[in-house]
Amino acid sequence: ADIRLARELLGFTPSVSFEEGLRRTLAWLRNA
């Protein structure tokens, strides 16, 4: 995935890998 747009818009730099972030997001959605 290309996160350059997110970085530019939000000044966002991921502190976890994309894969780990995706895993956390999916886990969060399941528990929501």
Backbone torsions as a table, in degrees:
resi	resn	phi	psi	omega
1	ALA	NA	147.7	-178.9
2	ASP	-101.4	113.4	-177.1
3	ILE	-104.4	12.4	179.8
4	ARG	-59.1	-39.7	-179.2
5	LEU	-62.8	-45.1	178.5
6	ALA	-61.5	-41.2	178.1
7	ARG	-60.3	-44.2	-177.5
8	GLU	-68.0	-41.3	-176.0
9	LEU	-74.6	-39.1	-169.8
10	LEU	-111.9	-6.7	-172.2
11	GLY	65.5	34.2	-171.0
12	PHE	-93.4	126.0	171.7
13	THR	-125.4	119.7	-175.5
14	PRO	-66.7	136.2	177.2
15	SER	-92.4	-9.9	174.4
16	VAL	-124.9	161.7	178.4
17	SER	-64.8	159.0	178.9
18	PHE	-57.5	-42.1	-177.6
19	GLU	-62.3	-44.9	179.5
20	GLU	-65.8	-40.9	178.3
21	GLY	-62.4	-40.9	178.9
22	LEU	-63.9	-43.0	179.2
23	ARG	-60.2	-44.6	179.7
24	ARG	-64.7	-40.5	-179.5
25	THR	-63.4	-44.3	179.8
26	LEU	-64.5	-40.0	178.3
27	ALA	-63.5	-41.2	179.9
28	TRP	-64.4	-42.4	-179.9
29	LEU	-63.7	-38.8	179.4
30	ARG	-64.0	-34.1	-176.6
31	ASN	-90.5	-5.3	-176.1
32	ALA	-72.1	NA	NA
